[in-house]
Amino acid sequence: MKRNLAWIVFLLLATTWILVRHNQPAPYQKDSGLVFGTVYNITYQHKESLKNEIEAELRRFDGSLSPFNDTATITRINRNEPVEADTFFTKVFRRSMEISRETDGAFDITVAPLVNAWGFGFKQGIFPDSTEVDSLLGFIGYHKVELTAEGRVAKQDPRLMLDCSAVAKGYAVDVVAQLLASRGVQNFMVDIGGEVVVHGHNPQEARWRIGINKPVDDSLSLNQELQTVLHVSEAGIATSGNYRNFYYRDGKKYAHTIDPRTGYPVQHSILSATVIAKDCMSADAYATAFMVMGLDEAVRFVEARPDLDAYFIYSDENGRTAVYQTQGMKQYLSDSQPNEAPQE
């Protein structure tokens, strides 16, 4: 009798332990590494690490859209080889064309020859003069390239080259987020080089905290002082700025953002643009477009788009750092700051 009672007690305790363990929430995994010449950090709630799957997906992505990969789809297209566009390339190309039309060419993935000529691309070019810029503009323009029904890229000029660096990293974040969601992960943050997607809640069961850096000239990325912190969920976030990618020549500062419409580096008062959108690919592309537009045009554009929110840091007419944010951005800020009148 005593043995039976002891056995029953043991079974009850074992069952209770199993139920308690089963009902415990899965731990948060933290994976990091290098990809596309930058750092990725991914935090997600899952019973085990998915790092191998994540990196396999990123390698597939690299084989499609990395201009540094000699066998990548985009590299072969730039060499005018007969290649059928893969799914990654096709989605980026089509979304890029949509945003190019919406922004009247402020965003344009055919800008590669100009980016290279100014020394910011995947080939180091010679500093261009006005004659060379005018010549390059002859085969720059999103309307000069299309994706055929057969999945081939058709160019009006074989010298036309594509540069998806201003949108591909954001899409890579979306791709990893989609992978996590397909594995049943509900709470995660994917960060690749500062482009971010967040879903659900963080380990403290609150919205994810995403910092916006102060736009201090910092080509080595040593300064990590924050301008503000966003509290976000269910969104893609991207920041574009000229305070880390620039160089000086003959005493003049040249920003890495090239205006595809003029052929020259932008010379606007806007220092950085942070965009929140439904997906990171769109946020990435619009952030770049806003840097090209400048503050006045960017504010007009984003205020007419209820699907976008933006936080602009700019230099006012007195050289002081100022902020303009959309009304919708205030819901993400712990300490909302009032808008200041845009000054270009």
C-alpha positions in Angstrom: 0.0 0.0 0.0 2.8 2.4 1.0 4.6 1.5 -2.2 1.6 2.2 -4.3 1.0 5.5 -2.6 4.7 6.5 -3.1 4.4 5.6 -6.8 1.2 7.7 -7.2 2.9 10.6 -5.5 5.9 10.2 -7.8 3.7 10.2 -10.9 1.8 13.3 -9.7 5.1 15.2 -9.1 6.6 14.1 -12.4 3.4 15.1 -14.3 3.3 18.4 -12.5 7.0 19.0 -13.4 6.4 18.1 -17.1 3.3 20.4 -17.2 5.2 23.3 -15.6 8.2 22.9 -18.0 5.9 22.6 -21.0 4.1 25.9 -20.0 7.3 27.8 -19.5 7.9 30.4 -22.3 10.6 29.7 -24.8 13.9 31.5 -24.2 15.1 34.4 -26.3 17.9 33.5 -28.7 20.6 36.0 -29.7 22.5 35.5 -32.9 25.0 37.8 -34.5 27.6 37.7 -37.2 28.9 39.4 -40.4 27.0 39.8 -43.6 27.1 42.1 -46.6 30.2 43.9 -45.1 28.2 44.8 -41.9 27.0 43.3 -38.6 23.8 41.6 -38.0 22.1 41.1 -34.6 18.9 39.0 -34.3 17.0 38.4 -31.1 14.0 36.1 -31.1 12.0 33.9 -28.8 12.3 30.2 -29.8 13.2 27.0 -28.1 16.4 26.6 -30.1 18.8 28.6 -32.2 17.9 29.1 -35.9 21.3 30.6 -36.8 22.2 28.0 -39.3 18.9 28.5 -41.2 19.2 32.3 -41.0 22.8 32.3 -42.4 21.8 29.8 -45.1 19.0 32.2 -46.2 21.4 35.2 -46.1 23.9 33.3 -48.3 21.1 32.7 -50.8 20.3 36.4 -50.7 24.0 37.3 -51.2 24.0 35.1 -54.3 21.2 37.3 -55.7 21.9 40.9 -54.8 25.4 41.4 -53.6 27.5 43.5 -56.0 30.6 42.1 -54.3 29.7 38.6 -55.3 31.0 37.8 -58.8 28.4 35.1 -59.4 25.5 37.0 -58.0 22.5 37.6 -60.2 22.9 41.4 -60.1 26.6 41.2 -61.0 25.9 39.0 -64.0 23.1 41.4 -65.1 25.6 44.3 -64.8 28.0 42.3 -67.0 25.1 41.9 -69.5 25.2 38.1 -69.2 22.0 36.3 -70.2 20.6 35.4 -66.8 17.0 34.9 -65.5 16.2 37.0 -62.5 15.6 35.0 -59.3 12.8 35.6 -56.8 14.9 37.9 -54.5 16.1 40.1 -57.4 12.6 40.3 -59.0 10.9 41.5 -55.8 13.6 44.1 -55.2 13.5 45.3 -58.8 9.8 45.7 -58.9 9.5 47.5 -55.6 12.4 49.8 -56.6 10.6 50.7 -59.8 7.4 51.6 -57.8 9.3 53.8 -55.4 11.3 55.4 -58.2 8.0 56.5 -59.9 6.5 57.7 -56.6 9.6 59.8 -55.8 10.1 61.1 -59.4 13.5 59.5 -59.6 14.9 60.6 -56.3 15.3 56.9 -55.6 16.9 55.1 -58.6 18.8 51.8 -58.7 20.4 52.7 -62.0 22.6 55.2 -60.2 25.5 52.7 -60.0 27.8 54.3 -62.6 27.6 57.7 -60.8 28.1 56.1 -57.4 31.2 54.4 -58.7 32.5 57.5 -60.4 32.3 59.5 -57.1 34.2 56.7 -55.3 31.4 55.3 -53.2 30.5 52.2 -55.1 31.9 48.7 -55.5 34.6 50.0 -57.8 36.8 53.0 -57.0 36.5 55.5 -59.8 38.3 58.7 -60.7 36.8 61.9 -59.4 34.5 63.0 -62.2 34.3 66.4 -63.9 31.1 68.0 -65.2 31.7 66.5 -68.7 31.9 62.9 -67.3 28.9 63.5 -65.1 26.8 64.7 -68.1 28.0 61.6 -70.1 27.0 59.2 -67.3 23.6 60.8 -67.0 23.0 59.7 -70.5 22.4 56.1 -69.4 21.1 56.8 -65.9 17.3 56.5 -65.2 14.9 53.9 -63.9 12.7 54.3 -67.0 15.6 52.9 -69.2 15.4 49.4 -67.7 12.6 46.9 -67.3 12.0 43.3 -66.3 10.5 41.3 -69.2 7.7 38.7 -68.8 10.4 36.1 -69.3 12.3 37.3 -66.2 15.1 39.0 -68.1 16.4 42.5 -67.5 16.2 44.6 -70.6 18.4 47.8 -70.8 18.1 50.6 -73.3 21.9 51.0 -73.0 24.3 48.1 -72.2 26.4 50.5 -70.0 23.5 50.8 -67.6 24.3 49.2 -64.3 22.1 48.4 -61.2 23.0 49.2 -57.6 20.4 47.9 -55.1 22.5 48.7 -52.0 20.0 51.3 -50.9 17.2 48.8 -50.7 18.6 45.3 -50.6 19.8 45.4 -47.0 16.3 46.4 -45.9 14.8 43.5 -47.9 17.4 41.1 -46.4 15.9 42.1 -43.0 12.4 41.3 -44.3 13.6 38.0 -45.6 15.0 36.9 -42.2 11.8 38.2 -40.5 9.7 36.1 -42.9 11.9 33.0 -42.1 11.4 33.5 -38.4 7.6 34.0 -38.8 7.5 30.8 -40.9 9.1 28.9 -37.9 6.3 30.1 -35.6 8.4 32.9 -34.0 6.1 35.7 -32.8 8.6 37.9 -30.9 11.7 39.0 -32.7 14.0 41.9 -33.7 16.2 41.6 -36.9 18.9 44.2 -37.3 21.3 44.2 -40.3 23.6 47.1 -40.3 21.0 49.4 -38.6 18.0 48.4 -40.8 15.5 46.7 -38.5 12.2 44.8 -38.4 10.5 44.2 -35.1 7.5 42.0 -34.2 5.8 41.2 -31.0 7.5 42.2 -27.8 11.0 42.1 -26.3 12.2 39.9 -23.4 10.8 42.5 -21.0 7.4 42.1 -22.7 7.4 45.6 -24.0 7.8 47.2 -27.4 11.3 46.9 -28.9 13.7 49.9 -28.2 15.5 51.2 -31.3 18.0 54.0 -31.0 18.6 56.8 -33.5 22.2 57.9 -33.5 23.1 61.6 -33.3 24.4 62.6 -36.8 28.0 63.3 -35.8 30.7 63.1 -38.5 32.0 59.6 -37.7 33.4 57.7 -40.7 34.7 54.9 -38.4 31.3 54.4 -36.6 32.9 55.0 -33.2 30.3 57.4 -31.9 27.2 55.6 -30.6 25.5 58.6 -28.8 21.8 58.5 -29.3 19.5 61.3 -30.5 16.4 59.5 -29.3 14.9 56.1 -28.7 11.9 54.6 -30.5 9.5 52.1 -29.0 8.3 50.1 -31.9 6.6 46.8 -32.8 5.2 45.4 -36.1 7.2 47.6 -38.4 10.3 48.1 -40.5 12.7 50.9 -39.6 15.6 52.3 -41.6 17.9 55.3 -41.3 19.9 56.9 -44.0 22.5 59.6 -43.3 25.6 61.2 -44.6 27.4 61.6 -41.3 29.3 58.3 -41.7 29.8 57.9 -45.4 31.6 60.8 -46.8 35.0 62.1 -47.8 36.9 65.4 -48.1 38.6 66.5 -51.2 40.2 69.9 -51.7 38.7 71.1 -48.4 35.1 70.2 -49.5 32.9 67.5 -48.0 31.3 65.0 -50.4 28.3 63.0 -49.1 27.8 59.4 -50.3 24.2 60.1 -51.4 24.2 60.8 -55.1 21.2 62.6 -56.7 20.4 60.5 -59.8 18.7 63.5 -61.3 21.7 65.8 -61.2 24.6 63.3 -61.0 26.2 65.1 -58.0 26.4 64.3 -54.3 23.6 66.0 -52.4 24.2 69.2 -50.6 21.1 69.5 -48.4 20.7 70.5 -44.8 19.2 67.2 -43.9 21.6 65.0 -41.9 19.7 61.8 -41.4 16.3 60.4 -42.2 14.7 57.6 -40.2 11.6 56.0 -41.7 9.0 53.6 -40.2 7.0 51.6 -42.7 5.2 48.2 -42.9 8.4 46.6 -44.3 12.1 47.3 -44.1 12.7 47.3 -47.8 10.3 50.2 -48.3 11.7 52.1 -45.2 15.2 51.7 -46.6 14.4 53.0 -50.0 12.3 55.9 -48.8 15.0 56.9 -46.3 17.5 57.1 -49.2 15.0 59.0 -51.4 14.4 61.6 -48.6 18.2 62.2 -48.3 18.2 63.0 -52.0 15.1 65.2 -51.9 16.2 67.4 -49.0 14.0 68.5 -46.1 11.3 70.6 -47.7 10.5 68.0 -50.5 10.8 65.1 -48.1 8.4 66.6 -45.6 5.8 67.3 -48.3 6.1 63.8 -49.5 5.9 62.0 -46.2 3.1 64.1 -44.8 1.0 63.0 -47.8 1.7 59.3 -47.0 -0.3 57.9 -44.0 1.5 54.6 -44.4 4.9 56.2 -43.6 6.4 58.0 -40.6 9.7 59.8 -40.5 12.1 61.5 -38.2 14.5 64.0 -39.8 17.6 65.5 -38.2 18.8 68.5 -40.0 21.0 71.6 -39.7 19.0 74.8 -39.4 19.9 78.2 -41.0 22.1 78.9 -38.0 24.0 75.7 -38.2 22.3 74.1 -35.2 21.0 70.6 -35.2 17.1 70.5 -35.3 14.5 67.8 -35.7 11.3 67.4 -37.7 9.0 64.5 -37.1 5.7 63.4 -38.5 2.7 63.4 -36.2 2.6 59.6 -36.3 6.2 59.3 -35.1 5.2 60.7 -31.7 3.6 57.4 -30.8 7.0 55.7 -30.9 8.9 58.3 -28.9 9.2 58.2 -25.1 9.9 62.0 -25.0 8.2 63.6 -28.0 9.9 66.6 -29.4 8.0 69.5 -31.0 8.4 70.0 -34.8 10.5 72.9 -35.9 9.8 74.6 -39.2 11.8 73.0 -41.9 14.6 75.2 -43.3 16.4 74.0 -46.4 
